[in-house]
């Protein structure tokens, strides 16, 4: 008597199926890695912008606390000079305080932001300029704080934050 032919099911996975599954898994892991890298870069960009806002607010408050200096125009792109007398009880003049404030602020910008640079000046058109040529018109009633930094650390100052303020 003849045995009936029965259909045998597959007993395991073939090498092709395993390779296909591994390829899909690898592509998925690479996608997750790319997404995480993008998220980290966005978080770093946000952090740097937040620091720029903080630094801009710092110099605005320094200028507003020196009413005589700001009225006299001493915060219009002064030469930054640290004056020890400004830290002592004897005090210093409004012009010396402005130069001292800007020196301390520029130092904080350079220390906080990668390749950070900044300027405070009177500017009728605040949304222009570069760190080498800040394009301060020295006219108008608005002071402007301009801060630049190297966001992708390639040696170019590719990010800018501008904050005009009226004293």
C-alpha positions in Angstrom: 0.0 0.0 0.0 1.1 3.5 -0.8 1.6 6.2 1.8 -0.4 9.3 1.3 1.7 12.4 0.5 1.3 14.9 3.3 2.2 18.5 3.1 5.1 19.3 5.3 5.2 22.9 6.7 8.4 24.8 6.9 10.3 23.8 9.9 12.4 27.0 10.3 13.5 30.3 8.8 15.6 30.5 5.8 18.8 32.6 5.7 17.2 35.1 3.4 14.4 35.8 5.9 16.9 36.3 8.7 18.9 38.7 6.5 15.8 40.7 5.6 14.8 41.0 9.2 18.3 42.1 10.2 18.3 44.7 7.4 15.0 46.1 8.5 16.2 46.2 12.1 19.4 48.0 11.2 17.6 50.6 9.1 15.3 51.3 12.1 18.1 51.7 14.5 19.9 54.1 12.1 16.7 56.1 11.9 16.4 56.3 15.6 20.0 57.3 15.9 19.5 60.1 13.3 16.4 61.3 15.1 18.3 61.4 18.5 21.2 63.3 16.9 18.8 65.9 15.4 17.0 66.3 18.8 20.3 66.8 20.6 21.4 69.5 18.1 18.0 71.3 18.5 18.4 71.2 22.2 21.9 72.7 22.0 20.6 75.4 19.6 17.8 76.3 22.1 20.2 76.4 25.0 22.6 78.7 23.1 19.7 81.0 22.1 18.5 81.1 25.7 22.0 82.0 26.9 22.1 84.8 24.3 18.7 86.2 25.6 20.0 86.0 29.2 23.2 87.9 28.3 21.3 90.5 26.3 19.0 91.1 29.3 22.0 91.3 31.6 23.6 94.3 29.7 20.2 96.0 29.3 19.7 95.8 33.1 23.3 97.1 33.7 22.7 100.0 31.3 19.3 100.9 32.9 20.9 100.9 36.4 23.4 103.5 35.2 20.9 106.2 34.2 23.5 108.9 34.0 25.7 106.8 31.8 23.0 105.8 29.4 21.7 109.4 29.1 25.2 110.6 28.3 25.6 108.0 25.6 28.3 106.1 27.4 26.8 102.7 26.4 27.0 103.5 22.7 29.8 101.1 21.7 32.3 102.1 24.4 35.8 100.7 24.6 35.5 98.0 27.2 37.8 98.8 30.2 37.7 97.1 33.6 37.9 99.7 36.3 38.7 98.4 39.8 37.2 101.5 41.4 33.8 100.4 40.1 34.0 97.4 42.4 35.1 99.5 45.4 33.1 101.6 47.8 34.6 104.8 46.4 32.9 104.1 43.1 33.6 105.5 39.7 32.1 107.8 37.1 29.1 106.9 34.9 31.4 106.6 31.9 33.8 104.3 33.7 30.8 102.2 34.9 29.6 101.9 31.4 33.0 100.8 30.1 33.3 98.4 33.0 29.8 96.9 32.5 30.6 96.3 28.8 34.0 94.8 29.5 32.4 92.4 32.0 29.5 91.6 29.7 31.8 90.9 26.7 33.8 88.6 28.8 30.6 86.7 29.9 29.5 86.5 26.2 32.9 85.0 25.2 32.8 82.6 28.1 29.2 81.4 27.7 28.8 81.1 23.9 31.1 79.3 21.6 33.2 82.1 19.9 30.7 84.6 21.3 30.9 88.2 20.4 28.7 91.1 21.2 28.1 94.8 20.9 25.8 97.5 22.5 25.2 100.6 20.4 22.7 103.1 19.1 21.4 101.7 15.9 18.5 102.9 13.7 18.5 99.6 11.8 19.3 96.9 14.3 18.9 93.7 12.2 22.2 94.0 10.3 26.0 93.7 10.8 28.6 91.1 11.5 31.0 90.7 14.5 33.8 92.4 12.5 31.5 95.2 11.3 28.5 95.5 13.6 26.8 98.1 11.4 25.9 100.5 14.3 24.6 103.7 12.8 25.1 105.6 16.1 21.8 107.3 15.5 18.2 107.0 16.7 16.7 106.6 20.2 17.0 102.8 20.4 20.0 101.0 21.8 20.7 97.6 20.3 22.3 94.5 21.8 23.8 92.3 19.1 25.2 88.9 20.0 26.9 86.4 17.6 28.1 82.8 18.2 29.3 79.7 16.4 26.4 77.3 16.6 27.8 74.4 14.6 31.4 75.0 15.8 32.9 75.3 12.3 34.7 78.5 12.9 32.0 80.9 11.5 29.7 83.0 13.7 26.5 81.7 12.1 23.9 82.6 14.7 22.9 86.1 15.8 20.5 87.5 18.5 19.4 91.1 18.3 17.5 92.9 21.0 16.7 96.6 20.7 15.8 98.5 23.9 14.8 101.9 24.9 16.4 103.2 28.1 
